Amino acid sequence: MPPLLRTERKYNLRYNQYAIPAYTLMSMSVIICLRAMWAIITQNNYIFWFIIFLVYSLFFYIIIPILGKGIKNNDNSYGAGYVVEEMVGTKLAALGNDYKVIHDILKGKDQGNIDHVVIGPTGIFVIESKANQNKMVYYQNNIRKLSDLGEKFMNQVASNALWVHNIVKERLGIDEFVHGVVVRPLNEDKKIETHCVNKVCIMDGNSVYDYIKNFSGRLSVNEINNMHSVLCEIKRNSDRKL
């Protein structure tokens, strides 16, 4: 499976924005501490360096927690995001050679990206990987319902599916329904049941393989290869702009 670069790049960029200043501050604190100690030992400008040490210590203990919080938030957002994308990508790779999988397609400037597109004999599937652990599906009076978060993600993947459908129809003249799937591969105690609304589904990571394999589409090898070629071209063009 090719690397899922966009989310990982965002993670690394944000990590460096917080980590590099933090390491720089820690290095400077060691240098200033040693210089202040030397000034006290030699009685050379020791008052000046003692004041510098106190001021810098105050600055250090204010800024370091802020940078640490930034690193933690980045781990919980982009860090968790690219790990989940890799997990889902691994499951999709197991579909076999009959299925073409494309990861991380940028739709256009300021239009966001699509995590995964699967094209195979059973159909076309647009998949969004989500690390968010809040409720997406819940029960009310024994009726299964979508939470606001689940509805938001399903609207997102439906929009992405429509985008892929329009690309395939305009460039190849193939009017094939594109299935939207939201996948959240979490721990055993936080799995969600598959829930579909208007042919857009939300499911656990362990269900996506069987969902795709058991669908009743009838795409030919030629159609699969042509659609894969068109979407790969779009991905290559967008990657060059990064």
N, C-alpha and C positions, 0 to 999 in steps of 0.2 A: 504494500500500500504506500503510495507517495506521501510525503510529509504534508500535514495540514498547516501550511505556513502562516496564513493570515492571523488566526487567533493566537498562535504561538509567538508570532512577531509582536503582536500587541502586548502579550504578556511580558516578553523580554524587554520591550521598550519601556513599559511602565515600571518593571522591576528595576531597570537601570536608573530610571528617574529618581527612585527612592534609595536604592542600595548604594549607588556611587557617592552621593552626598553623605550618607550615613557612615560609610567606611572612611571617607575623607575626614569627617569630623572626629571619628575615633582615632585616626592616625595623628591628627593635629593635637588631640588631647594628650596623647602620650608624649609628643614632642614638647608641648608647653609645660607639662608636668615635670619632665626631666630638666628642662631649662630653668624652671622655678626652683627646683631642688638644688641645682648647681649654683644658682645665684645666692641661695641661702647659705650654702656651704662656703662659698668664696666671699660672702658678704659684699658682692658686687651688684648694685642696683636691685637688691633683693626685695625692697618694698614695691618697686615698679613691677617686677615679675610676679610677686605675690598677688597684686591687684589684678594683673592680666589673667592669672590663674583663676581667681575667684569669678571674674566677669565671664571668662570663657566657660567655666563650669556651669554657671547659671544658664548661659546660652545653650550649652550642650544638653542639659537636662530638660530644657523646654522643647528643643527641636527634635532630639532623638525619638521620643515617643510618637511625635507626629509622623516621622518617616517610617517608624516601625508599623504604625497603623496603616499607612499607605501600602506597605509591602504585604501585610496581612489581607487587606481588602483586595489587592491584586491577585493573591493566591486564591481567594474565595470566588473571584469573578472570572478573569481571563485564564488563570491557572486551572481552575476546575473545568472551565469551558473547553480548553484544548485537550485535556485528559479525556473528557467525555467524548469529544469528537474522535479521538484515537480509538477509544473503546468501541464505538459504533462502527467506525471504519473497519476495524478488525472483523467484526461480525459480518459486515457486507462483503469483505474479501472472501469469506467462506462460501459465498453463493456459487462460485465456480466460474469456469471460463465462458459459459454461455451468457453471463451477465457482465455488462460494462459498467464500471463504477467511476464516477468523476467526483473529486472532492474540491470544495471551496471555489465555487464559481462566483466571481464578482459580477453583479448584474449591470453595473454602471456607476458613474460618479454619484456619490451620496445616495445610492439605492440599496446598499447592503449587499450581503453575499448569501449564497445557498451552500449549506454545509455539505450535502451529498446528493448526487443524482445517480439513480440506478436505472439502467436500460437493459431489458432482457426479454426472453420469450413470453413472460407473464405480464409485461407492461412497462410503463415508465413511472418511476417513483421519485418524488422529491422529499428529502428527509432533513429535518432539523434536529440537531442534538442539543438537549437541554440539561444543564447541571443544577438548575434551580430546584431546591428541595421543598418548596412550599406546595400546598395542595393544588393539583390540577383537576382532579376528579374527586367527587365526594358524594355521599348518600344523604338524601333528605326525604323522610317518609318512605324509605325503601326504594326511592327512585334515584338512579344514578344521574348526576348533573356535573356540568363543567363549572369550575371556578372562574373568576374573572381572569386569573393568570392563564388557565388552560385555554380560555376563549381567545385571549390575546395571541398565544403561541399558534393556535390553530388558524387564526386569521392570517398570521404571518406566513405559515407554510402554504395556505391556500393561495395567497398572493404570489408566492414563488412558483407554485405549480402552474398558475395561469401564465406567468412569464415564460416558463419553459414550453408550455403548450403553444403560445403565440410564436415563439422562435421556431419551433419545429414546423408549425403550419405555414409560416411565411416563407421559410427557406427551402422546405422540402415538400410542401403540399400535403403533409400527413396530418390529418385531423384526429389525433389520438388523445384520449383522456389521460391526464397526468394525475396520479394519485399523490396526495399530500399526507405526510406522516410526521408526527412529532414523537421523538424517542427520548426517554429518560432512563438511562441505565444506572439504577441506584442499588443500595444494599437490599438484602432479602426482605427486611422489615418495612421497606418503603416502596415496594413494587406497586405499580398501578395496573388496574385492569384495562384492557383495550376498550376504548370508547370512540365511536365514530359519529360524526354529524355531517350530513351532506357529503358523504364519501371522503371526508378528511378525518384521519384517525390519530389518536394519541395512545401510546402504548409503552410498555416496558422494553428495555433493550433486548431481553431474551426472546421477545415475541416477533421482532422485526424480520428475522430470517424466515420463519415459517409463514409469516404474512405475505412476504414477497414470493416465496417459492410456490405457495399454494393458490396464487391468484389465477384467474382464468383468461388472461390475455393471450393474444395470438400474433405476436410480432414475428416477422420473418427475420432471418439472419441479415439480409440486405438492409432492411429498415433499421435494425439495431445498429449496424455499422455506420449507416449514413447519419443517424441522429447522434451517435457517439462522436463522429468526426466533426459535426457542426458545433456541438457544445465544447469539444476540446479546443477548437479554433477560438471560440469566445474566451475560454479560460487562458489560453496562451497569450492572446492579445491583452487581456487585463493584467496578467502577471508581468508583462513587459513594462507596464506603467508604474509598477510598484517601486 
